[in-house]
């Protein structure tokens, strides 16, 4: 039987990462202690890439923007040792009601840093690239 995920460890710049990441979208609304247990279980299983985004938690009714990052930030404040075990990734660029907003990426990243309570995000991605803007400009 073929495996869809090649199980080898990957190199991403100076980081070594597991082929599977822990996505934070589904942790929104979870009590911090339960979320911490999920992070710890993933890290204990060598899933060290932790992926979140500023839009995770947004319910399209106007609430929840940044909730996943706030939850992870809360967990990291109560268990700071987890930060050293993870390669933290986040995304920005989706602004509800606006198709693309790559001009605001710097502000989105700075807001993510504040919600997460960290000084550095190791991998920051454009969540919804603007296909009409040249990548170099973005």
N, C-alpha and C positions, 0 to 999 in steps of 0.2 A: 504494500500500500504506500502510495506517495504521501509525503508530508508537505503541506502547503507552506509551512514555516521552516526555513532552514535554521536549525538550532544553534548554529555557531555564533559566537560572540562577535560583535561588530566594533570597528573603531570609528569614532566620530571626532576628528581632531585629536585632542589630547585625552579624550574619554573613551573608555571601553564600555559598551552598552549591550544589554541583553536584547535578543531579537523581538521580544514582546515588551510593550510599554503598558504602564498603568494609566488609563484615561480617567480624568477626574470628573467628567460630566455627570456620571450616574451617582456620584457621592453627594451631590448637592441635596441639602435638606436632612442629611444624616447627622446625628449627634457627633460632636467632635471626637469623643472617645471611640465611637464605632468607626469613624473615618480613620482615626489613628491606627486602629487594629488592622484595617484594610491596607494602609500604607506599609505597616510593619510586615504583614504577611507577604505583600508583593516584594518588598525589599529582601525579606528572608528567602524568597524563591529566586533571588538574583534579578528580579525585574527592576532595574535601577533607573530606567527612563520614566519619569513622571511627567505626563502631558496634561496641561490644562489650557484654558483660554479665558479671556476676559468675558466673553459672551456666554460661557457655560453657567447655567442657572437662569438665564433670561427666559421668561415665560411668554414673551411677545405680548404681554398685557402691560408691560412697562415696569415689571419688578424683577429683581434677581440678577441684574447685570453685575458680574464680578463675584457672585456668591461662591463659585468653586474655588477661586483664588483666595477669597476671604477665609473659607474653611481650611484650606491647606495652610494659610498663614497662621491661623489659630492653632492648628496641630503643631506646626513648626515652633511656635512660641512655647508650647507646653512640652515639646520633646525636641529640643534643638539638635540633638545628635542625629536625627533622621536626615537633616539637611546634607551632612557630609556623605551620606550613603546614596544620594540620588543625583541624577543628571536631570536638572529641572528644565522643562520646556514649556513655553507658553506661546500664545498667538494673539494677534490683534488685527484690526482692520475692518471688522464688522461693526457698523454703527446702525442700530435699528432705524429703519425708515430711509436709510441712505444706501444706494447700491454699492458704492465703493468709497472708502475714505482713507486712502493710503497717505494722504498729506498729514493725517493726524497720528501716524504710527509712533512717533517719538513720545507724544503725550500719552498714548495708549500704553506704551511700554513702561513709562514712568509710573502710571497709575497701577499697572500690574505689580511692579516692584513694591509699591506701598501696600497694596492689598496682601501680597505674599509675605511682606515683612523681611525681604531679603535685599541684598545689595547687588546681586547678579543673577540673571537668568541665562543659563548656558546656551540654550537654543531658542531664539525668538523667531517666530514664523509669521508670515502674512497669511491670515486666515482666509481671506477672499481676495486674491490678486485682481487688480484692475487690468483687464485684458486690453484696454485702450491706452494704457500708460506704459511706456518703455520700462523694462525692469531696472535699468540703470537710474532712471529718474525716481523710481520708487525706492 
